[in-house]
Amino acid sequence: MSMDKEIKDPEGILKVITALFGKLPAYIVNSEKEFPVKIIALKNKALIISTKLKFPNRDRVLTVVHNGSKFFAHFNLAGGDGNGVEILTPVKIQIAAASRQGARVEASQIQTGMVVNNIINVNDVSKAIGFDDKKVDAILLAYRAKLAKAFPLSSIFFAGRMDNRLRLMHHYDKDIFIVDRKEKATASPEFFPFDEYLRIFDNSKIPDNYISEICVPIKYKGYVHLGYVQVLAEKPLDFEVYKQIQTFASAVSRDIINTGVFQESRDVCQVMDLSMGGISFIHAPSRSFSRSVTLNGTILFDLNLEAGKKVTIRGIIKNIRNQETNFRVGCQFYNLTEKDTEILEDFLNVGKEEETPEAVTSTSSEDETPIPETNEEDQDSEESSSIEEENFSEGPAEESSTEDPFANQMDEEFTDSPEEPK
């Protein structure tokens, strides 16, 4: 791919990273393929990311697509925790024309009735739980009673605004499982960082005799953090208990969703084409369309692939085309869950060599609505706040945060650069 422009000026590089990374789906290049990457924060002129991939050297290339252009941001690895969280310092940005690439399937080719339904704007998810709802309160009361019988010191936090514990679990995208707070050797890198947990504990009112904690987020369909289930104990809790709390949190989420408190669209939309990078579907000009479907807005929806096979998708709306009686909506996928990604790959028979993140994001054509230039005042509230706070995330109520969860990000946990991957 030939590059049209290159930015090496440090201020220019930071402007691009601030404006685009964290707002748009980002991907990281590994073995000449691109994979979704989670942007945690922009701090001290460095980008903090989370990835499970292993690299042969300290060079990193991240990409985003915007306004028909593809941005290749080159970084050097400056540090991290050695378990997937990396601190990257920018070197340069290259810009080229974006184009469709990779496997893209027309619905007619699959011979199945693929439909999209239960569409909801991510902002409406957090708004929904900000109101008192008797059905939701009754469910929480019943589950709290069940939990208290097994674990006397336990709680269920559920609110439209994140507290610090939930905000940090969201940033790290990891559950808290502390076997023994007084024995660091019992900590696993698969869970919330041990040293960060100690900071949370020091600022909490938890009695010192409680040495073990399990805290699992309650999520809307695996994506939006709504609250958490917390269990504390005076003796070490084991992995079986952790799995029980995971199941418990999933049940709380399922029953709350089933109350109908989240105003998901009842429209059923026909899928026109689908790839690992995005989807387009037909939507009638209904009331829910006007409320949920906005250009550059982030939505969640269920994609019914075939009988009994369904995935929940998070995506950013990249174009809306007026087709006389209906609208054709183009949506780019945004950090899907591992489970949903695997189901989608299996359905599309996509091998690793065919992965492509940009199937829906193409250069502008005559029948597409071009993506407007970034305007922070016009962005969804959570997106604009993420740039102002320099903490990038998709969760609810992030704009209310005045705390900086990464204030200590260069402490002992991050001071040493991770070993070179083997």
N, C-alpha and C positions, 0 to 999 in steps of 0.2 A: 504494500500500500504506500503510495507516494504521499509525503507530507506537504501540506500547503503552507504551514506556518510553524514557527518554533518560538517559544517564550523562554528566555533564560533570566530575565530580570526578576530578582527575588520578590519584589512587591507585586509585579504582574502575576507571578506564579501563585502567590497567596490569595490574590483577588479571585482568580479562577477557582482555586480549591475551595475558598469560602463560599463562593456563589453557587457552585455545582455539586461538589462532593458532600454527601449527607442529605442533599435535597433530591438527587436523582439516583436511580439504581446504579451502583458501582460494581465493577468487575475487576478481578485481578488476573494477570496473565501468568500461566504456569504451563511449561512444556508446549508453548505455542497455542494453548487453548485458554479460554476465558471462563472464569468461575465467579459466581456471586460472592461479594465480600461485605462484611458488616463494618460500617464506619462508626467508631465509638465517639471520637471527639477530635477537635482541632485545638491543640494547646501548645503554647510556646513555639509557634511556627512549625509544629510537627503534627502529622496526622497519626492518630491512634486507631488501629484496625484490629479486627479479630478474624483469624482464618485458621482452618485445620490443615491447610496444605503445607507440604514440605518443599523447600527451595534449595537449589544447589549452591547459591551464593547470596550476597547481601543486596543484590539489585531487585527492585520491585517495580512493576508497571501496573498502574490502575487506569481503568478507562470509564468514561461516561459518554453518553450521546445527548446532544442538545442542539436544537435548531438546525438539523441536517448536518451537523459536524460531529466528528468523533474526537474526543480529547484523550490523549495518551499522556498520563502524568508519570514521570520517572522519579523514583525515590531511592534513597539508601536506607538500609536498616540501621537505626541508631541504638535500639535497645528493645526490651520487652520482658515478658515474664517466662519465656521459654515454653509456654503452654498454649500458644496461639495468639496472645495479645502482643502486637508489635508496634513500636514507635518508629515512624518513617519521616525522614527529612527530605523535602523536595529538591530536585536537581534541575529539571526542565519540564516543559509541557510541549508536546507536539500536537498539531491539529490537522485533521484530514477530513475529506468528505465522507459522510456515513453512507452505508449502502446495506441493503438486505443481504444476509448471508445464511447459509445452512439450511437444514431441513424445515420446510414449512408445508403444512398439510391443509388442503382445502377440505371443508366438511364433506363435500360430495364424494371425496375419494375414500372416506372411511366407512361409508354405508352405515351410519349410526345416527341416532337422533341426539346429537350433542346440544345441550342447552345450558344457559347461564341463568341462575336465579338467586334469590336472597341477597341482592345487592345492597350494600350500605356504605356510606362515606365514613372513613375512620373517625372523623371529628364527631359524628353522630353517635358513635359507640360510647365515647367517654361522656358525652352530654346526657345520654340515656340513664346512666347510673348516678348522675348528679341529682336526680329527682327522687323524692320518697315514693316508694312503691310497696304496697302492702304484701303483694305476692312474693317479691324479692325478700322483704324483711322476714316473712314467715319461713322461707327456705333457709335463710341464714340462721335464724333462731333454732330451727330443727337440727341443722348440721353442727352448730356450736354445741348443742346439748349432747349429740352423739360423740363429738370429739372429746368433750370434757370428761365423759365416762372413762375413756381409755387413757387420756392424758390430762391430769388435773391442771397443769400449767400449759394451756394452749389457747390459741385465738384464731379468729378469721378476720382479716382486715379486708374491707371491701369499700371502695370510695372512688369518686370521680377524679380525685386529685391524689397523685402519688405521694407517699411518705418517702423518707430517705432510703429505707431498706428496700422498698419496691423499686425505686428509681435506680439503685445500684445493681439490683438483680437484672433489671432491664438492660442497663448499659453493658454488663458483662455477659448477658444472656445465659446465665447459669443459676441453678438452684443452690440454696445453702444447705450443706450437709456437713456439720461439724460433729465428728465422732467424740472428740475430747478436746475442748478448748485449751487445756493445759499441756497437751502433747501434740506438737506440730507434726510429728512423724505420722500421725493418723490421718492427716489431710490428703485428699486426692485432687490432682489437677483438673479432673473432670467437673469439679464443683467450684463454687464461689471461692475466690482467693482467700486463703487463711488469714494473711496479714490484714487484708481489707476488712475481714469479718471482725478482727480484734478491735479495729477502730470503731466499727459500728457498736460493738459490745460495750466499749468504754463510754460511749455516749448514751447508752441505754439505761433503763432502770431495772434490768434483769439482775436478780440476786446472784452473788458470786458462786453459790453452791450448785447452780445449774451449769453443768459443763458441756452438755450436748444439745445441739439444735438442728432441727430440720425445718426448712422454710421453702415451700413450693408455690410458685405463682399460680393464681387463677387467671386464665387467659380466655379471651373471646376467640374461639376457634383456632387457638394456637398462636395468635398473632398479637392482639392488644392486651396489655397487662391491666387487669381490673382490680386485683388485690392479691392476697396470699393466705395460705394455711400455714400456721406456725406452731411447732411443738417443741417444748423444752423438757429436759430431763436431768436428774442428778447423777445418773449413770449413763455410760455410752449407749447410744441408740445404734441399731444395726441396719444393714442394707434392706432387710425385709420390711422394717418399719418405714424406711424411706419410700419403698415401692407402694406400701399401703397409703401413705400420705399423698403420693402422686395420683393414685386412683381416686382418693377422696377429693382432691382438688379438681380433678376432671369431672367428677360427679356434680360438684357444686356448680361449675361452669355450665355443664349440660342442662341442669335443672333451671338455672337462671335464664339461659337462652330460651328454654321452652316456655317461659312465662310470656314471651312476646314483648318484653320490655324494650328490646332493640327493634327499632322500626325498619326491618328489612323490607325491601321492595317485593311485592307479590308478582311482579312481571316475570314472565318466562321468555327468555331471549334466545333466538336461534344463533348458533355459532356459525360463522362464515369461514374462518381459517384459524389455525392453531399451530404454535411451534413451542419450543422450549423457552423462547424469549418473550412471547406475547400472544395475544388473541384479538380477534375482531368479532363483534356480534351485532345483531340488529336489535334495536330498542324502540318501542313505540313511544310517541310523545306524551307520556303520562305525567301525572303529578309527581310521582316518585323520581322520574327521570330528571325533572327540573331541580329537584332537591339534592339528588345524589351524584348525578353525572355532570361534572364541570371540568373544563380543560385544565390539565395539570393536577387535578384532584386525585387523591389516593382513595381507592375503594377496595372493599373486600367482597367476595362473592363465591358461591358454590358453582363449580363446573362439573356437570353430570356427563361423564364420558361414555358410559354404556351401562347396561343393566347392573345395578349394584355397585358400580364403581364411580366414586365421586372424590374430588379434591377441593380444598378451599384455597382460593387464590387472593393474593394481595397485589394490586397493580396500580400504575399511574396512567391516567388517561392522556394519551398523546395526540389523538385527533378525533374529531366528531364531524361526520359528513352527513349533510342533509340529503335524504333520498326520497323526496316528495312526501310520502306518507309516513316514513320512518327515519330513524337515524342509524348510521353505521358507526360504531364506537371502536376505536383502536386503542388497545391497552398494553402497556409494557409491564411484565412481571417484575416484582420487587421483593427480593430476599424471601423466597418461598421456604417453608419448613422442609426439613430433610425428607420426612415421610411423603409429603405432597409431591416433592421433586421426583422421588423414586417412582411413585405411581404414574406420574406424567411421562417420565422417561420410558417406563415399561409399555405404556399405551402407545407412544409414538415410535417405539423401537429405536430410540436414539442411543447411539454408542457414544463413548467419550470423545471420539474423534469428530463427532458432528455437533458438539455443543456450540450454541450461539446465543448470545444474550440480546441480540438486537433485531430480531425478526420483524418487529412491528415498527421500530424506529428507523425510518428511511429518510432519504432526502425528500424534500417537499415536492409533491406533484400537484397537478391542477385541481384534483378532486379532494385534496387533503387540506385541513385547516392548519396553517403553519403554527408552530409553537412560538408564543410570544417571548420576547426577551424577558429575562428574570426581573421581576418587580417584587421586592420583598413585601410591600404593602398589599399586594394582590394575592400573595400566597396564602394557603391555609394557615391558621394561626399556629399550629404546631410546627410547620415548616419554617415560617419566618422566625419563630422564637429560637429554633435550633441554631440558626446562624448568629443571632444576637448573643446567645449564651455560649456559642462555640461548642455545644454539646449536641451531637446529631443523634436523633432517635425518632422512632415512629410511635412511641407510646402516648397515652393521653396525658394531658395536663402538664406537659414538660415546660410550657411557657411560664408556669407558676414557680418554677424552681429558681431560688436565688442562691442555693448552695452549689458548690463546685465539687462534684464527686471525684474529680481528678486533681484536686489541689495537692495531693501527695503522690501524684503519679510518677514522680522521679525519685521516690523514696527507695528503701532497700529492695522493694519488689522489682524495681525497674532499673536499678543502677548498673547492673552488669548486663552486657549484651548477651543474648542467648548463644549457645554453641551453634556452630555451623551445622545445618542438617546433614545427616549421614546418608 
